[in-house]
Amino acid sequence: MNKPDPDWQQWLKANHGLRMDANSTAWAQDRRELHLSRYRFAAERVAGQEVLDAACGTGYGSELLAQWAASVTGVDISADAIGYAQVTYASANTRYVQSPVEYTPFDTGAFSTIVSFETLEHTLAPAATLREFARLLRPDGCLIVSTPNGWGYTKDHFFDIDQAMFERLLGVSFERWELYYNNSGSRRGYSRQAGIGPLAELREGTAECLIAVCRDPKTGLDGGARETEWMLEVYRNSMWRHRQFQKAWKRFRRWPLSLLARHWGWQGKTPEARG
C-alpha cells in the first residue's frame, strides 16, 4: 500500500459514506473488518485465477486478492475511485479500469473468478449486473457476491435486498450457489455471531450480510441486446421508485404542517440545522 497524497486523503474524507478504504483508521474497526473479511474469504478461492473485482472502489480489496491471484482487474464507475486505487494499491498483477459493472468492455469468458461485494443494492439494474457477470465468466468460473441482508433503504441503496430477493436475482443468471453469513457481531437487530460461515450453520439471529458463491453461469446476452436490457431495467426500476415517491408525497401532503414538523423533528430548527 502506498500512502495517498493529501489531495486524495481529502477526497476520501469527502466521500466517507460511499467510498471507504478498509485499511484506513478513518472508519470504525468493526466496519473495516466486515469488509476485509469478505476479501479474505474470496482470496482463499482465487489462487492462480484471473479475477475481476467488480465495483472495486478504492482498490484495497483488489490489492489483497492480487496476493494470491494470477491477475486482478478492478473496475468501478467512479474515475476518482479508480485514480485513488491506481495511486494507492497498484501492483505488478493489478490493473484498474473505469467502467459501469452493468456493461463492461471485456470479452465474453474473460475471467475465471469474479468478486463483487456490496454492489447489487447500489445499482438500478441488479439483474443486468448479474447477467454481465455470467457473460464474463468462463463456463467453470465462479462468482463471489455479497449484499446487506434487509438493511432497508438508505441514501445510497436503491434496493432493500433480503435473502429471498437475493436468491431470485441469482437465479436469473446462475444454476447453483451456496450462501454464507457475514456478520460484524455489532449491528443491532442482527446475529452477534461474528465472522463468515455457511448460512445453514448460523446458530442465532439473522445474517447481517449474505455472501453467495455461484457456479454454472447461464448463457447471457451479447452484442446490442446487453445494453438494451440494461437500460430497460434502469428505466423500469426508475419509474417504480418514482411511483413510490409519488404515493408517499400524496400521503404526506395531506398531513398538517405542525404534524409533519413533529414527525420529522423540525420544530424550532433553522433550515441549516434541518440539513
C-alpha positions, 0 to 999 in steps of 0.5 A: 500500500502506498500512502495517498497524497493529501489531495486524495486523503481529502477526497476520501474524507469527502466521500466517507459514506460511499467510498471507504478504504478498509485499511484506513483508521478513518472508519470504525474497526468493526466496519473495516473488518466486515469488509476485509473479511469478505476479501479474505474469504474470496482470496482463499478461492482465487489462487492462480485465477484471473479475477475481476473485482467488480465495483472495486472502489478504492482498490484495497480489496483488489490489492489483497486478492492480487496476493494470491491471484494470477491477475486482478482487474478492478473496475468501478464507475467512479474515475476518482475511485479508480485514480485513488486505487491506481495511486494507492494499491497498484501492483505488478498483477493489478490493473484498474479500469473505469467502467459501469459493472452493468456493461463492461468492455471485456470479452465474453469468458474473460475471467475465471473468478469474479468478486463483487461485494456490496454492489447489487443494492447500489445499482438500478439494474441488479439483474443486468449486473448479474447477467454481465457477470455470467457473460464474463465468466468462463463456463467453470468460473465462479462468482463471489457476491455479497449484499446487506441482508434487509438493511432497508433503504438508505441514501445510497441503496436503491434496493432493500435486498433480503435473502429471498430477493437475493436468491431470485436475482441469482437465479436469473443468471446462475444454476447453483450457489451456496450462501454464507453469513457475514456478520460484524457481531455489532449491528443491532437487530442482527446475529452477534455471531461474528465472522463468515460461515455457511448460512445453514450453520448460523446458530442465532439471529439473522445474517447481517450480510449474505455472501453467495458463491455461484457456479454454472453461469447461464448463457447471457446476452451479447452484442446490442441486446446487453445494453438494451436490457440494461437500460430497460431495467434502469428505466423500469426500476426508475419509474417504480421508485418514482411511483413510490415517491409519488404515493408517499408525497400524496400521503404526506401532503395531506398531513398538517404542517405542525404534524409533519414538523413533529414527525420529522423533528423540525420544530424550532430548527433553522433550515441549516440545522434541518440539513 
